[in-house]
Amino acid sequence: MSSLFAFPGQGAQRPGMLQGLRDVPLGRACLEEASDVLGEAVAQLDSPAALASTRAVQLCLLVAGVAAARGLLQRNPAPQFVAGLSIGAYPAAVIAGALDYADAVRLVALRGELMQRAYPTGHGMTALIGLDQTTVEALIASAAEPVFLANINAEQQFVIAGSDSAMAALAARAVAAGARVAKRLAMSVPSHCALLAQPAAELAQAFAGVTLRRPAMTFLSSSSARVLHDAEALGDDLAYNMCRRVDWAGTLRNAFERGARLLIELPPGAVLSGLARPVFNPGTVVACQDARPDTLDALLRREVETTR
């Protein structure tokens, strides 16, 4: 048996999420390095006003995820698996040793800028809960305006992307078809669909000057739900995941089928933990925000001892 570090995507952010990092050496180092790379005070990007920016949100998620994971790795053996939902793939790649943190900071800043520039207003994402995939796809196929299936998060939990009007119309039809929830997410761009193909291509060009390495841990792509072994495939996945559908449900199943029995969700939030519990049964699922450091340490060491 083994463990999986899971890094959340956009929507998990919250004001003040970086402030506690100043109190621990590794967290402070992550903040300082990111600030040096960008020439700005990264610790100020987690204010309510700043988090209205896609760029700020994605940078905060990168810094928070890397800092928390490095703290765990300082005290414990490394996990066998890493995976990240959307932007979460970047801290996952850093922790897997495939991407330098400084390069990740530059790329994530550019990623956020490109996405926000492409769709500054009028678009986003909406969660649908309570319908099966066939029904959701049928609603999308018959929609009057273009709308896309962006995330497959669980058996009856999906996310659609598109314009505000297209999502509102489909959400109303979904509720009429039996959906329990149709909720607009805290996203200002229509991620994980063809609408972001051009920004993804621009980001891919920036990867040409970045050194990528073979992951030292098993890296699971949340787009393909498959293991990526080589640097070229990883670079393609990171650059284009903004315009590719997320299959988080498949990613979790793949990890479990490969022997993962402990999933630790890195900060912030606990959404990924909730999605994982039905899959990791039997197994253990915990979010860092809900657990004491010594509890996390004990769980990670237990997995290593069980594997031996």
N, C-alpha and C positions, 0 to 999 in steps of 0.2 A: 504494500500500500504506500501511497505517496501523497504529496500536498500540491495545491494549486494556489498561486497568488492571482487574484482577479482584480483588475483595475477598472473603475467605473468610467462611464462616458458623460457627455454633457447632459445636464439636467440634475446631476448629483451635487453641483456646487451650492455653497451657502456663504453668506457674508461672514467675514472673520475667519475663514477656514485656514488661513496661513499664519494667524497670529501666534498660535502656540509653538510654531516651529522655532521662533527666536529663543525659546527657553532651553533648547537641546542642541548640542554641538552639531550633529549631523543635519538637523533641520536648518540651523543658522547657515551652515556651509552651503546647502542647496539654494537658499535664498540669495546669499551673497554671490555665488557663481552665476546664477541666472541674471542677477542685477548687473554684474560686470559684463556679461555677454551682450545684454540688450542696451546697456547704458541708461537704465532707469530703475526706480525703486520697485521691484517686483512685489514686495510685501504690501504695497498700497493697492494692488490690483484686486484685492478681495473685498473692497467696500461695496455697498449696495449699488452705488452709481457706476462704479467701474465694471461690475459684473453684468451690466447691460451690454457690454462688448463681448462678442464671440471670442476675440483674441484673448481678452483678459480671462475669461472662463477657462479656455483650454490651457493657458499657461498655468493657472492656479491648479488645475487637475494634474498636470504634469509634475509640478513642484511638490504638491502634497503627496502624490503617489510614490514618487522616487524617495522622498525623505522618509516616509513611513516604512517602506520596504527596506531601505538601507538600515534603518534602526533595527528591524527584525533580523536582518542578515548579520548584523554586528554581533548578535548574541546567539544565533541559531544556525543550523545547517540550511543550505539553500533548498528551496522547493524543487521538485522535479519539473513542474509545469508552471508556465505563466500565460496569461491571456488578458486582453483588454478590450472592452467594448468601445469601438470607434476611437476617439482620442486616447482612450486607455491603452491602446496598442503601443503608444510611444513610451510611456513609463515602463510597460512590460518589456519592450525591446531594450531599454536602458538596463533594467535589472537583469536581463538575460545576457548582458555583455555584448550585444550585437550593435548597439548604437551609443556613441559617447553622449553624455548628458548635455554638454555644451552644444553639440550639433542638434540634439533633440529640442533644446530651447529655441534655437534659431528656426528650425523647421516648424515647430508648433506655432511660434509667433507668426510666421508667414502663412501657415495653414489657416489660422484664424482670420488673418487679414483678407486672404483670398476669398474665403467663404462669406465673410461679412460684406465685402465689396460687391460680390456677385448678387447678393440678395439682402440689401440693407433693411428693407421693410416689406411687409405684405406676404411673407411666406413663413413656414415653420413646420412643426410636427405635432401630431395628435395621437394619443394612445387609445387603443380600442381593446376592451376586455370583455370576454364572454361569448365570443363567436369563434367558430373554427376557421381554419385558413381558407378552405374552399369558399365559404360564405364571404369572407373579406375580399378574396380575389374576384368573386363575382360582382360584388358591389363596386369594386374599382373598375372592372371591365365595362360596366354600364354607366359610369359616371359621366356627367355632361362636360366637366372640365378635367384636365389631366391631373391625376393624383396617383401616388405610387406607394406600394408596400415597401417600407424602408427597413423595418426590424421584425424579425421573428424571435420574440423573447421567451415565449412559453407556448404550451399547447393551445391556449385560448387568450394569449396576450400578444398584441401586434402594435406596430407604430406605422402610421401613414405620413407621407410628406407631400407638400404641395403649397399652393397659394391658400391664403386665409379663406377665401370664398369656397374653393374646391373642398378643403378639409371640413368646413362647417356643413356643407351640403352632404358630404359623405357621412359625417358623424351623425347627422340627423337620421339618415337612412339606416345607419348601423343600429342606433337605438331602437328604431322601429322594427328592425329585424331581430331584436333580442339582446343587444349588447348591454351589459350591466354598467359599463363605464365608457364614456367618450370624452377624454380630457385633453385639452390643449396643453402642450408641454412648454417648459421654459426654454424654448429654442427659437432663435430668430432667423434660422436658415433651414432650407429643406434638405437635410442631410440624407445620405445613403440612397440616392436616386440619380437618374440621368441628368437632372437639372444642375448637378455640380460636376459634370464631366470636364468642362473647360477649366475650372479652377484646379481640379485634380491633375490635369495635364501640365498646368503651369507649375504645380508643386513638384511633379515628377522631374521637371527640368532642374530644380534646385537640388535634388538628390544626386545629380551627376557629380557634384563636388564633395560628396560626403562619403566617408569610409564606413562601410558596413561589414560586420563579421558574422560568421556562423554562430547562431545562438548557443550559449553554453548550457541552457536549459531547454526543455521541450516547449517550443513556442507555438501556441495554437492561434490560428487566425480566426477572428470573429466574423470575417466575411465569408470564408470558405468552410469554416468549421473543421479545417484540416491542419496537420502539423506542417510548419515551414522549416526546412532544414538548412537552406543555403541563403547567402546574403542577397543574391539577386532577387529571389522570390520574396524575401522579407521587404526589400526596398519597394518593390512593386506593390505589395500589400499595404505598406504604410502610406505611400503616395496616393493610392487610388481608393483607400477604404472610405473616404468621404463620399464617393459616388457609387459605392457598391452596397448592396443589401447586407444587413447584419443578420447572421444566423446564430444568435447567442444560445438558443435552445440546443442546436446541433453541437455547438462548441462545448457546452456542459456535458452532453451525452458522450462526446468523444473522450473528454478528460476522464469521466467516470469509467468508461469501458476500458481505458488504458491503465486503470488502477488507482486513480486519484480518489481519496476518501476524506481528505481534509481540504476545504476551501476557505481561504482567508480573503475577505474583501478589504482592499486597501482604502484609505480615506479618499474622499468623504462619502458619507451615506451608507445605506444598507439595502438598496434596491436589488443589487446582484445577489445578495445573500437570500433574499426572499425568493428569487427566481430559482436558486440552486437547490433549495431544501427538498422539493419533490424529486429531484434527480439524484441527489446525494443521499440516498436512503437504501441501505444503511451507510452512514458516514457522518461527518461533522461539518457544519457550516457556521462561520462566525464572521461578523464585521468588526474591524478594528475599533470602530467608535463605540461598540457595545461591550468590549472586553478589556480587562486589565492586562498590562504588558506581561505580567508573570503567567497569566492564563494562556496567552498566545504562545509564550515560550514553551510552556509545558505541552501544549498540543503539538507544536512542531517537533519537539524532541520525542514525543510518544510515537509519531509517525515514523521517524527514523529508526527507533528501536524496534517497532513492529515490522519494518521492512527487512531488518537484518536476519 
